Amino acid sequence: MADQYLTDDEIEHAQGLLGRIDAMFTQRVVGQDDLRRALVAGLLARGHVLIESVPGLAKTTAAQTLAAAVSGTFHRIQCTPDLMPNDIIGTQIYNYATGEMTTQLGPVHANIVLLDEINRSSAKTQSAMLEAMQEAQTTIGGVVHPLPRPFMVMATQNPIEEEGTYVLPEAQMDRFLMKQVITYPQPREELEVLERIDSGSISEPLDGEPISLGELGELQALTRRIFVHRTIKTYVVDLINTTRGAGPNPLPGLRTHVRVGASPRGGIALMQVAQALALMAGRNYVVPEDIKAMRHPILRHRLIRTYDAMADDVSVDGLVDAVFNAVPVP
């Protein structure tokens, strides 16, 4: 309804808050604009982000800085094969002084949680994160413990080391709003990193005023109020159905490359991330370019390729592009 549209004052207020987040982020992280955009959009859309990259590309620094920029708590969990579910969600401990069981909450109880090398943890431990990621709560000793609000998981996985790793199940992959692949920085950006380290500025306290968790909640609420026209929603539905070999303009030969298309959660992700991008751009409505802007991070982990496609080295990103080229833009 018209009275739900964001006003110019609300857009201006959101731009000011987002500007403060970006200013603090760029103080610590050089370059990595795609990572910054994915993390901020994920936070606004109340989703979780999976990051795939080689080591040493400032993923931990990015997560810590984002938490500091929104006045949130931050915990890092290093995943290993011997990591148990209780190490993540928490456990009950017997108190000899009182003769009672006390609950010790695990490190997942934070606003922003970094799961480093998530594919090194066992399937049992990975499944322990499902309730936390989907329901924003944990269950310890039969008692439900809500997680802090806001809550975002940023998980990382290393694509070059496969020994001692466990493939993430498709059900858990689908829980991630986005899968962002980050690459090496540009030479000028690496030079800037060296300059900051040499001058000592990289370790100086962050300048500027972080936004509060309450203000972050306001941004999330504003994101949900970004207007999405019915034609845009129809566009999203057509795209998702095309990934399944259907839709008004079926892609010939897609079934030889895609075994399973995107679920309805993929369409929800396209719309919610588009709303976040619109707010970040200072608009109170979604345009088709918002849907297309992050199509790869949103869909690359939701399309399951056939064995023939993997054997022929058909890229998922290429399949996503083919789907978007096949569906007319409204």
TAPESUL-V128979 format. One record per run of one state. SS is the DSSP state (2 for helix, 1 for strand, 0 for the rest). FROM is the first residue (numbers start at 0). TO is the last residue. Records with the same first field share a line. If there is no record, write none. Layout:
SS = FROM-TO / FROM-TO
This chain:
0 = 0-0 / 4-6 / 28-31 / 44-47 / 52-57 / 69-72 / 78-83 / 95-98 / 105-110 / 116-116 / 120-121 / 135-135 / 140-141 / 146-150 / 157-168 / 173-176 / 181-185 / 199-199 / 203-211 / 224-225 / 227-228 / 243-252 / 256-256 / 260-262 / 280-283 / 285-286 / 293-293 / 299-302 / 305-305 / 311-314 / 326-329
2 = 1-3 / 7-27 / 32-43 / 58-68 / 84-88 / 117-119 / 122-134 / 169-172 / 186-198 / 200-202 / 212-223 / 229-242 / 253-255 / 263-279 / 287-292 / 294-298 / 306-310 / 315-325
1 = 48-51 / 73-77 / 89-94 / 99-104 / 111-115 / 136-139 / 142-145 / 151-156 / 177-180 / 226-226 / 257-259 / 284-284 / 303-304
